[in-house]
């Protein structure tokens, strides 16, 4: 990933990656990844993407499948097509209707009174 670039790097569909992925900036994954992913920017797992490993990024959006823990300095979003099996440490969490999540959440945000 090019440092200072405004465009996200992409691991396209049809790719299979084994091993660690590390980089500067944003990353969109549409591939199958077996290994940890660490980026300094935002991480997006597209619909159909599968990642088996821990991820760390500024913010994480999951529209595919993630089996592993998530560490984000910002918000984690599990979209309606997303599934996460792992623990989350983040400053915020959005679970859209239809999204699946199984794990624990460690965060400093406050729950709404309706569910607290």
Secondary structure, DSSP 8 states (H G I E B T S, - for coil): --TT-SS-EEE-TT-EEES-EEESS-EEE-SEEES-EEESSEEEE-TT-EEES-EEESEEEESSEEES-EEESSEEEE-TT-EEES-EE-SEEEE-TT-EEES-EE-S----TTT-
